[in-house]
């Protein structure tokens, strides 16, 4: 995609700092990190979001995230890891090339990836509504 910043990074038109690369993905350091070591995994084939992502690539991205998470844990001895993927503006997506964030977390850090727990009104009804669309 001509206007996609991540496609431009993948083509080498915009510099980045890579930590991992294979035939399907490049993982780079986030230039605006939530914490030191914040990595973004980019599929080399453009897909705007999870709905456009090829099933084969979808199946390969979590093992890459696991590998990056293990390296971050070993490197920084962090207390936890967030693995995030946003779809759509309402969900916080700002770059419309699917990507996965792998963020080292430390007890007492100020990163805020939380929500106020709500209540599920009728769990059977909700489950059946979802199942009807699978």
N, C-alpha and C positions, 0 to 999 in steps of 0.2 A: 504494500500500500504506500503510495507516494507521500501522504501526509502523516504517516504513523511514525512517531519518534522511536518506538522500539524496533520497527523494521529498518529505520535508518541506522540505529545502533548495530543491528545484526549485519547490515551491509558494510559497516565500517565507515559510514558517512559522519557519524557522531562518535567521538571517543568514549570508551567505557573501560572499566577495570574488571576483567573476567576472573572468576574463581573456578569455573568448571565449563567444559564444553564436550558435547558428543554430536552424533549425526543429527539429532532432533532438537537439542536445547543448547542454550548458552545461559550460564548463571553469572550475573554481574553484581557488583556492589551498588546499592542504592545511593544516588548522589544526595538524597535528602533522608538519611537513615533515621529510623526510630531509635536505634542503638548501634553501637559499634559492631560491625560484622553483618548488618542487615543486607541480605542477599535477595535479588529478584531473579526468578527462573523464567526465561523467555523461550517459548516454543519458536523454532526457526520458521515454521509455516504460520502465516498470519491467520488468526481467528480472533474476532472481536471479543468473544466471551465464551463461556462454557457451552452455550447452545450451538455455537459454530465449530467447536473443537472436535476434530476427528477422534473417534473412539480409540484408535490405536495410540495416538499421542496422549489422550487422557489416561490410558492405562500405564503409560511410561513416566508420567510426570511425578507421581507420588514416590516411586523409588529414588528419583533424583532428589526430591525434597528430603527424603530420609537420609540420603548420603550427605547432603549439605548440612542438615541438622546435626548429624553425628560429628561432622568436622567442626561445626561451630561449638558444640558442647566440649569437644576435646581441646579446641583452641582457647576458648574463653572461660571454661568451667562455669558456664552460665547455669542458673537455677531452673530455667525452663526455656521453651522455644514456642513461638507462635508460628503456625503455618496458615497463611491467609490467602484467599482468592476471592475478589469482589466481582460481581456481575451487575452492570447497570449503574447509572449515576446515583439512584436512590440508595444503592448498597455501598457507595463510596468509591466506585470505579472512576478514575480520572483519565487513564490512558486506555483506549479501547483496542488493545492488543492483549489477549489473555496473558496473565502473568501470575506467578505465585510468589508471595513474600515469605521469607524464612527469617524470623527475627529473634535474636538472642534476648532472653529476659533475665532480669536479676531481681531478687527480693528487694523491695523498696524502690524500684525504679518508678518513673513517673509516666510511663507509657500507658495510655488508656484505651484498651480494647475490651470494653465491657458493656453490658446492658443491664437494665433493671429487669429481673425475672418477672414474667407475667404469669397469668393463669390460663390454662387450656380449658375452654368452656365445655365441650363435649368431645372427648378424645375419640370415641368410636365414630362419630359423625365426621370429624376432621380426617381420621385415617381412611374412612371409606371414600371421602371426596378425593383424596390424593390417589388412592388405589385405582379409582375409576379412570385416572389419566396416565397410568403407567403403561 
